[in-house]
Amino acid sequence: QLQRRFRSLQRAVHPDRFGKRPPKEQYYSEQHSSLINKAYQTLLNPLSRGLYLLELSGVEPAKETDCDGDSAFLTEIMEINEKLAESKNKDNLEEVETSIKVKQEELTREVTAAFERDDLQEAKKLLGKMKYFANLEDKLKAKKIPS
């Protein structure tokens, strides 16, 4: 549904459709097309979507120190970081990638449930955890790309 709406909006305002229009209309087309792209990317990703929903509700996003009291979570993050650092072959990296994806999917379901019951503080906490896993995913991607 998101993709259909994105494509519909882009068809209506895409700069290619405004090539022979006055410069002001071309400018507005470019601006709107850019905003639609940004909105689509924000809503497509569960972390950025959740952070945006918090912002709309006037709730500040979690800070890194907000997870300091959850020692089990921090231990899990440290263990995955260590596995990532020690991974020398493709199979080990795929194992780490799978564990990160499983955890992200689990957190996404939990965040969705928190928003559905309007528990913004729980959503904030879970989104803070999702940030850690997004950072791990970035490290994984960097490690998979040969230097």
Disulfide bonds with the S-S distance in Angstrom:
none
